[in-house]
Amino acid sequence: KNRMTDGTVVALSRSSTHTFRKDRKEELQFTEGHGIEGDAHAGKKVKHRSRVKKDPNAPNLRQVHLIHEELFHFLSSEYNISVQPGFMGENVTTAGIDLLELPTGAILKLGNEVTIQVTGLRNPCNQLNSIDPTLMSRVLQKQDDGSIIRLAGIMAIVLKGGKVQVNDYVSVELPEGPHNPLKPV
């Protein structure tokens, strides 16, 4: 198997309603094909409001939202923006893995039980500017050539359920064959 450097779960968060910030938890229960128990974005079909408007029957490729803690350090050092885990709506905050460099289909094992599969990049929304008026522009960077760099984390689906706790290990398995870069989902 193709392996990458392992990392750690540094924070877990969830919200039962469509609030932007999520409450920190010491552990979360993941359910196969569904997502995180008690989180508003759990389900087999799409739950993000903007996605539901487009097609309420679309599969939910955004069951779990992950952000690497290193993004918070970058925002603080480069732009003096203070962000804490859960503030940007993510469920799992990791350390030690460059999530944005993972290919589509990468497998993450969280702790001893849970397996998730990366589906793509998070496409951030303007609610980020409630944290700082410039945050959206910092994590959704428009380049001179018209391309966009998205830094606001990745999305995944749950392949195998179980409990995940803060400080659990995260291991990465890369898919076979050519790797496809992440695209917004």
HUURSUL-V972984 format. One record per pair of residues at least 12 apart in sequence whose ideal C-beta (glycine too) atoms are under 10 Angstrom apart, sorted by the first residue. I is the first residue (numbers start at 1). GAP is how many residues later the second one is. If there is no record, write none. Layout:
<<I	GAP> <I	GAP>>
//
This chain:
<<1	106> <1	170> <1	171> <1	172> <1	173> <1	174> <1	175> <2	101> <2	104> <2	170> <2	171> <2	172> <2	173> <2	174> <2	175> <2	177> <3	168> <3	169> <3	170> <3	171> <4	92> <4	93> <4	94> <4	97> <4	98> <4	102> <4	104> <4	167> <4	168> <4	169> <4	170> <5	91> <5	92> <5	93> <5	165> <5	166> <5	167> <6	90> <6	91> <6	102> <6	103> <6	163> <6	164> <6	165> <6	166> <7	61> <7	62> <7	63> <7	87> <7	88> <7	89> <7	90> <7	91> <7	92> <7	101> <7	103> <7	161> <7	162> <7	163> <7	164> <7	165> <8	61> <8	85> <8	86> <8	87> <8	88> <8	89> <8	158> <8	159> <8	160> <8	161> <8	162> <9	18> <9	19> <9	57> <9	60> <9	83> <9	84> <9	85> <9	86> <9	101> <9	102> <9	105> <9	155> <9	156> <9	157> <9	158> <9	159> <9	160> <9	161> <10	58> <10	59> <10	62> <10	75> <10	82> <10	83> <10	84> <10	85> <10	86> <10	156> <10	157> <10	158> <10	160> <11	13> <11	14> <11	15> <11	56> <11	58> <11	73> <11	74> <11	75> <11	79> <11	80> <11	81> <11	82> <11	83> <11	84> <11	155> <11	156> <12	12> <12	13> <12	14> <12	15> <12	16> <12	24> <12	73> <12	74> <12	78> <12	79> <12	80> <12	81> <12	98> <12	152> <12	153> <12	154> <12	156> <13	12> <13	15> <13	23> <13	26> <13	52> <13	54> <13	71> <13	72> <13	73> <13	74> <13	75> <13	76> <13	77> <13	78> <13	79> <13	80> <14	14> <14	15> <14	21> <14	22> <14	23> <14	24> <14	25> <14	26> <14	27> <14	28> <14	72> <14	76> <14	77> <14	78> <15	21> <15	23> <15	24> <15	25> <15	26> <15	71> <15	74> <15	76> <16	21> <16	22> <16	23> <16	24> <16	26> <17	22> <17	23> <18	22> <18	23> <18	29> <18	30> <18	31> <18	71> <19	21> <19	70> <19	108> <20	66> <20	67> <20	68> <20	69> <20	105> <20	107> <20	108> <20	110> <20	111> <21	63> <21	65> <21	66> <21	67> <21	68> <21	106> <21	109> <21	110> <22	14> <22	17> <22	18> <22	19> <22	43> <22	63> <22	64> <22	65> <22	66> <22	67> <22	68> <22	69> <23	15> <23	63> <24	60> <24	61> <24	62> <24	69> <24	142> <25	13> <25	14> <25	61> <25	66> <25	139> <25	140> <25	141> <26	139> <26	140> <26	141> <27	84> <27	136> <27	137> <27	138> <27	139> <27	141> <28	36> <28	63> <28	64> <28	82> <28	86> <28	134> <28	135> <28	136> <28	137> <28	138> <29	84> <29	85> <29	132> <29	133> <29	134> <29	135> <30	12> <30	33> <30	34> <30	61> <30	62> <30	80> <30	81> <30	83> <30	84> <30	85> <30	86> <30	128> <30	129> <30	130> <30	131> <30	132> <30	133> <30	134> <31	12> <31	32> <31	83> <31	127> <31	129> <31	130> <31	131> <32	82> <32	83> <32	84> <32	125> <32	126> <32	127> <32	128> <32	129> <32	130> <33	26> <33	27> <33	30> <33	124> <33	125> <33	126> <33	127> <33	128> <34	26> <34	29> <34	123> <34	124> <34	127> <35	12> <35	25> <35	27> <35	28> <35	29> <35	30> <35	56> <35	81> <35	121> <35	122> <35	123> <35	126> <36	27> <36	28> <36	29> <36	55> <36	56> <36	78> <36	122> <36	125> <36	128> <37	124> <37	126> <39	24> <39	25> <39	26> <39	52> <40	49> <41	19> <41	21> <41	22> <41	23> <41	24> <41	48> <41	50> <41	114> <42	18> <42	21> <42	22> <42	49> <42	116> <43	16> <43	17> <43	19> <43	20> <44	13> <44	15> <44	16> <44	19> <44	113> <45	12> <45	13> <45	14> <45	15> <46	12> <46	13> <46	14> <46	15> <46	16> <46	17> <46	139> <47	13> <47	15> <47	16> <48	12> <48	13> <48	14> <48	17> <48	41> <48	74> <48	75> <48	77> <48	107> <48	137> <49	76> <50	73> <50	75> <51	72> <51	134> <59	60> <59	98> <60	59> <60	95> <60	97> <60	98> <60	125> <61	56> <61	57> <61	58> <61	59> <61	94> <61	95> <61	96> <61	124> <62	57> <62	58> <62	60> <62	61> <62	92> <62	93> <62	94> <62	95> <62	123> <63	28> <63	53> <63	54> <63	56> <63	92> <63	93> <63	94> <63	95> <64	26> <64	27> <64	28> <64	44> <64	46> <64	50> <64	52> <64	53> <64	54> <64	55> <64	90> <64	91> <64	92> <64	93> <64	94> <64	100> <65	23> <65	24> <65	25> <65	26> <65	27> <65	28> <65	57> <65	87> <65	88> <65	89> <65	90> <65	91> <66	24> <66	25> <66	26> <66	27> <66	28> <66	31> <66	33> <66	36> <66	42> <66	44> <66	50> <66	52> <66	56> <66	87> <66	88> <66	89> <66	90> <66	104> <67	16> <67	18> <67	19> <67	20> <67	21> <67	22> <67	23> <67	24> <67	25> <67	26> <67	27> <67	32> <67	33> <67	55> <67	72> <67	84> <67	85> <67	86> <67	87> <68	22> <68	24> <68	25> <68	26> <68	27> <68	28> <68	29> <68	30> <68	31> <68	32> <68	33> <68	83> <68	85> <68	86> <69	14> <69	16> <69	24> <69	25> <69	26> <69	27> <69	28> <70	24> <70	25> <70	26> <70	27> <70	28> <70	29> <70	30> <71	12> <71	17> <71	19> <71	22> <71	27> <71	28> <71	29> <71	67> <71	68> <71	80> <71	81> <71	82> <72	12> <72	13> <72	15> <72	16> <72	21> <72	23> <73	22> <74	64> <74	65> <74	77> <75	13> <75	56> <75	57> <75	59> <75	60> <75	63> <75	64> <75	76> <78	60> <79	53> <79	55> <79	56> <79	58> <79	59> <80	52> <80	54> <81	47> <81	50> <81	51> <81	52> <81	53> <81	54> <81	57> <81	58> <82	49> <82	50> <83	45> <83	48> <83	49> <83	52> <83	55> <83	56> <84	47> <85	81> <87	41> <87	43> <87	44> <87	48> <88	34> <88	36> <88	39> <88	40> <88	43> <88	47> <88	51> <88	64> <88	65> <89	33> <89	35> <89	36> <89	38> <89	39> <89	63> <89	64> <90	32> <90	62> <90	63> <90	64> <90	65> <91	25> <91	62> <91	64> <91	65> <91	73> <92	16> <92	18> <92	22> <92	24> <92	61> <92	62> <92	64> <92	72> <92	74> <92	76> <92	78> <93	60> <93	73> <94	14> <94	16> <94	59> <94	60> <94	76> <94	78> <95	75> <96	73> <96	74> <97	73> <97	74> <97	75> <98	74> <99	19> <99	22> <99	23> <99	52> <99	54> <99	55> <99	57> <99	71> <99	73> <99	83> <100	21> <100	22> <100	49> <100	50> <100	51> <100	52> <100	53> <100	54> <100	81> <100	82> <101	53> <101	78> <101	80> <101	81> <102	16> <102	19> <102	52> <102	54> <102	70> <102	72> <102	73> <102	77> <102	79> <102	80> <103	15> <103	71> <103	72> <103	74> <103	75> <103	76> <103	77> <103	78> <103	79> <104	13> <104	14> <104	15> <104	16> <104	17> <104	50> <104	71> <104	75> <104	76> <104	77> <104	78> <104	79> <104	81> <105	12> <105	13> <105	14> <105	15> <105	68> <105	69> <105	70> <105	71> <105	72> <105	74> <105	75> <105	77> <106	12> <106	13> <106	48> <106	50> <106	66> <106	67> <106	68> <106	69> <106	73> <106	76> <107	49> <107	52> <107	53> <107	64> <107	65> <107	66> <107	67> <107	68> <108	46> <108	48> <108	51> <108	62> <108	63> <108	64> <108	65> <109	50> <109	51> <109	55> <109	59> <109	60> <109	61> <109	62> <109	63> <109	64> <110	46> <110	48> <110	50> <110	52> <110	53> <110	54> <110	55> <110	58> <110	59> <110	60> <110	61> <111	51> <111	52> <111	53> <111	54> <111	56> <111	57> <111	58> <111	59> <111	60> <112	50> <112	51> <112	52> <112	53> <112	56> <112	57> <113	47> <113	48> <113	49> <113	50> <113	51> <113	55> <114	44> <114	45> <114	46> <114	47> <114	48> <114	49> <114	50> <114	54> <114	56> <115	41> <115	43> <115	44> <115	45> <115	46> <115	47> <115	56> <115	58> <116	38> <116	39> <116	40> <116	41> <116	42> <116	43> <116	44> <116	45> <116	48> <116	54> <117	39> <117	40> <117	41> <117	42> <117	43> <117	56> <117	58> <118	36> <118	37> <118	38> <118	39> <118	54> <118	57> <118	64> <118	67> <119	35> <119	36> <119	37> <119	38> <119	63> <119	64> <119	66> <120	30> <120	34> <120	35> <120	36> <120	60> <120	61> <120	62> <120	63> <120	64> <120	65> <121	27> <121	28> <121	29> <121	30> <121	31> <121	32> <121	33> <121	34> <121	60> <121	61> <121	62> <121	63> <121	64> <122	17> <122	18> <122	28> <122	29> <122	30> <122	31> <122	32> <122	33> <122	60> <122	62> <122	63> <123	17> <123	25> <123	27> <123	29> <123	32> <123	60> <123	61> <123	62> <124	12> <124	14> <124	15> <124	16> <124	26> <124	27> <124	28> <124	29> <124	60> <125	15> <125	27> <126	14> <128	12> <128	24> <135	17> <136	16> <138	13> <138	14> <139	12> <139	13> <139	14> <140	12> <140	44> <148	36> <150	32> <150	33> <150	34> <152	32> <154	28> <154	31> <155	27> <155	29> <155	30> <156	29> <157	28>>
//
